[in-house]
Amino acid sequence: MIFYFTGTGNSQHVATRIGELLGDSHIKHIAEYYDDVLNCKDFFINVDADEPLGFVCPVHSWGIAKSMKRFLKKTKINYQGNKIFAILVCGDNCGKAREQLQETLWKRSHLRCDFVCSVQMPNTYIVMKGFGTDPDELAAQKLADAEQQLPIIADAIINNKPYDHYVIGTHPFLKGRVVYPLFMAFTLSDKKFHADSNCISCGQCVKNCPEHNIRLNSQKRPEWLGHCVKCLSCIHRCPKQAIQYGDITQKMGRYYYKQ
Ligand SMILES: Cc1cc2nc3c(=O)[nH]c(=O)nc-3n(C[C@H](O)[C@H](O)[C@H](O)COP(=O)(O)O)c2cc1C
């Protein structure tokens, strides 16, 4: 069983590919459990001991994406097997995401990953000045490198081989203990999202939002509802590139994983 979260498809691809390589067809987007996680006080999932248990999620602000953190915090996962792994999908580096995932999983489910690694995929953080999508060549290189890396990861998981690939980056402590909490507390507001005149009211943003945080208003324009996790699915997947964030994103590129 592999649980994943994704905004722009990178982690979904990693989860699916690893599932294929492990021969595991139980691949679940944690958005499927959205209502249970939010509303059920004692939500639990049983995972068969015969299959591996995996988690795949994007790195957000050098920690784990908010939706995955909430899922792990609120869900008691019952698993008696002995193969637990996590793959952290970043644009550059992961800081303390590994420790954070381990701590959160342990607190609720008393489970510990035997295997954690990172995979670099194209960057998606475009809602702050100084950041942006990767140049095409770099994005293509990251995708090609990841394709080479995934079979090695699967082999290491299946055969309990050591595999020490985790890109931590600089100042992990500061990023993990200071920047991440500040990011989660102060930058998740969706007030700056809006659709420009290119919007064709197709509703893709509504469908693509894993948090059910967008609806079309009476003028058929998207409206954000105040519980965004900044996965940026809406902005990157809009077929008309009509979604903007303040005045930062007009000239920024867009990216989502295409098969
Ligand atoms: C809000 C946000 C914060 C991010 N923070 C980081 C980060 O701290 N380190 C990093 O390497 N990449 C960061 N990224 C880039 C993503 O981790 C990366 O592009 C990932 O592959 C996206 O996965 P997804 O397509 O499954 O959503 C961030 C992206 C977003 C949207």
Ligand as a Chemical Component Dictionary entry (heavy atoms), coordinates in Angstrom:
data_LIG
# 
_chem_comp.id                   LIG 
_chem_comp.type                 NON-POLYMER 
_chem_comp.pdbx_formal_charge   0 
_chem_comp.three_letter_code    LIG 
# 
loop_
_chem_comp_atom.comp_id 
_chem_comp_atom.atom_id 
_chem_comp_atom.alt_atom_id 
_chem_comp_atom.type_symbol 
_chem_comp_atom.charge 
_chem_comp_atom.model_Cartn_x 
_chem_comp_atom.model_Cartn_y 
_chem_comp_atom.model_Cartn_z 
_chem_comp_atom.pdbx_ordinal 
LIG C1  C1  C 0 4.652  25.378 -1.227 1  
LIG C2  C2  C 0 5.850  24.686 -1.807 2  
LIG C3  C3  C 0 7.020  24.635 -1.071 3  
LIG C4  C4  C 0 8.133  23.974 -1.594 4  
LIG N1  N1  N 0 9.260  23.863 -0.819 5  
LIG C5  C5  C 0 10.321 23.161 -1.275 6  
LIG C6  C6  C 0 11.465 22.958 -0.453 7  
LIG O1  O1  O 0 11.534 23.368 0.692  8  
LIG N2  N2  N 0 12.514 22.275 -0.974 9  
LIG C7  C7  C 0 12.492 21.786 -2.256 10 
LIG O2  O2  O 0 13.470 21.201 -2.688 11 
LIG N3  N3  N 0 11.392 21.917 -3.037 12 
LIG C8  C8  C 0 10.306 22.595 -2.567 13 
LIG N4  N4  N 0 9.183  22.729 -3.356 14 
LIG C9  C9  C 0 9.156  22.063 -4.673 15 
LIG C10 C10 C 0 8.418  20.734 -4.613 16 
LIG O3  O3  O 0 8.790  19.987 -3.487 17 
LIG C11 C11 C 0 8.700  19.902 -5.850 18 
LIG O4  O4  O 0 8.511  20.631 -7.005 19 
LIG C12 C12 C 0 7.845  18.628 -5.849 20 
LIG O5  O5  O 0 8.350  17.795 -6.844 21 
LIG C13 C13 C 0 6.371  18.889 -6.112 22 
LIG O6  O6  O 0 5.679  17.677 -5.991 23 
LIG P1  P1  P 0 4.208  17.430 -6.528 24 
LIG O7  O7  O 0 4.261  17.643 -8.034 25 
LIG O8  O8  O 0 3.917  16.024 -6.188 26 
LIG O9  O9  O 0 3.308  18.402 -5.875 27 
LIG C14 C14 C 0 8.073  23.392 -2.876 28 
LIG C15 C15 C 0 6.890  23.477 -3.623 29 
LIG C16 C16 C 0 5.783  24.115 -3.107 30 
LIG C17 C17 C 0 4.522  24.171 -3.908 31 
# 
loop_
_chem_comp_bond.comp_id 
_chem_comp_bond.atom_id_1 
_chem_comp_bond.atom_id_2 
_chem_comp_bond.value_order 
_chem_comp_bond.pdbx_ordinal 
LIG C1  C2  SING 1  
LIG C2  C3  SING 2  
LIG C2  C16 DOUB 3  
LIG C3  C4  DOUB 4  
LIG C4  N1  SING 5  
LIG C4  C14 SING 6  
LIG N1  C5  DOUB 7  
LIG C5  C6  SING 8  
LIG C5  C8  SING 9  
LIG C6  O1  DOUB 10 
LIG C6  N2  SING 11 
LIG N2  C7  SING 12 
LIG C7  O2  DOUB 13 
LIG C7  N3  SING 14 
LIG N3  C8  DOUB 15 
LIG C8  N4  SING 16 
LIG N4  C9  SING 17 
LIG N4  C14 SING 18 
LIG C9  C10 SING 19 
LIG C10 O3  SING 20 
LIG C10 C11 SING 21 
LIG C11 O4  SING 22 
LIG C11 C12 SING 23 
LIG C12 O5  SING 24 
LIG C12 C13 SING 25 
LIG C13 O6  SING 26 
LIG O6  P1  SING 27 
LIG P1  O7  DOUB 28 
LIG P1  O8  SING 29 
LIG P1  O9  SING 30 
LIG C14 C15 DOUB 31 
LIG C15 C16 SING 32 
LIG C16 C17 SING 33 
# 
